[in-house]
Amino acid sequence: MIRVYGNKGCVNCEMVKKVLDSKDIDYEYLILDDQDDKDSIINKAEKNGVKSMPVVMRNDNIINWRGL
């Protein structure tokens, strides 16, 4: 399962959701600020070079959504 962590009003987040929808890829969209492990997600993203929203994960690993 793919998880997309984003923010309200995030243009890039909406773009990722459209890409996933167009490819019939199942995903869960979550608001990052609502997550109890928000700091852990941010730290993992930063360690993987992700510095902006959204953070896209598959099996708890950061992935590049452009390669989906």
N, C-alpha and C positions, 0 to 999 in steps of 0.2 A: 504494500500500500504506500502510496505517495502522500506525504503531508506537505502542505504549503502553508507556511507561517507568514502572515502579512499584517498590514495595518489598514484601518478604515481610510478610504480615499486614495489608496495606493494605485497609481496608474500601472506600474509594472506588475503588480499582483493581479490586476484584472487581465492584463495581457497573458500572463502565465495560465490563468484559469481558462481563457479562450483557447489557447494552444492545447491544453489538456482535453478540454471538451471536444475540440475539433478532431482529436485523435482517439476519442472514446477511451481515454485513460482514466481509470478510477483514482480519485484523490479525495483528500479531506482538507478543507480550507479552515484554518484556525487563526484567530486574531492573537498575535504574539503577546500583546499586553495582558491578555486574559489567562495566560499560561503560568502555572505555578513554577515551572522550570525555565522561565524566560531567560534568566541570566546564563543558564547552562547552554541554551540554544544559541544565544548571542555569542558566547565564548567559542562554541564549536564552529559557528559560522565564520567568525573572525580568524580562527586558526586555519580555516580552509579558504581564506581570501575573499569571503563574501562580506561586503561592507555596506550593502543596501538591501532593501526589501525587494522581493520576497526571499525567504530562506526555504529552499525546497529540499526535502529529505526523503530518502527511500531506505527502509530498514535501519533507521537511526543514523544514516550516513548522508552527509551533504552531497547533493548532486547539482550539476549544471543543467538547469531547465532548458537551455537552448539546444541541448543534445537529445531531448526527448523525441 
